[in-house]
């Protein structure tokens, strides 16, 4: 979340403390994707979850 100040601060701190984290974070763009919440069960198959 680009507008999440706490997340931005955490990523900044981790990037300063860990060059490996900074490299990985910089190389993999993070973006929001649509979510299809559900559960897959061997017994019941796929069940969709709806949030009210």
ChimeraX attribute file (.defattr): number of C-alpha atoms within 10 A of each C-alpha:
attribute: neighborCount
match mode: 1-to-1
recipient: residues
	/A:1	10
	/A:2	9
	/A:3	7
	/A:4	8
	/A:5	10
	/A:6	10
	/A:7	12
	/A:8	13
	/A:9	11
	/A:10	11
	/A:11	15
	/A:12	13
	/A:13	12
	/A:14	15
	/A:15	17
	/A:16	12
	/A:17	11
	/A:18	12
	/A:19	11
	/A:20	12
	/A:21	14
	/A:22	16
	/A:23	11
	/A:24	12
	/A:25	14
	/A:26	11
	/A:27	9
	/A:28	8
	/A:29	7
	/A:30	10
	/A:31	7
	/A:32	7
	/A:33	6
	/A:34	5
	/A:35	6
	/A:36	9
	/A:37	10
	/A:38	11
	/A:39	11
	/A:40	10
	/A:41	9
	/A:42	6
	/A:43	6
	/A:44	8
	/A:45	8
	/A:46	11
	/A:47	11
	/A:48	9
	/A:49	10
	/A:50	8
	/A:51	4
	/A:52	3
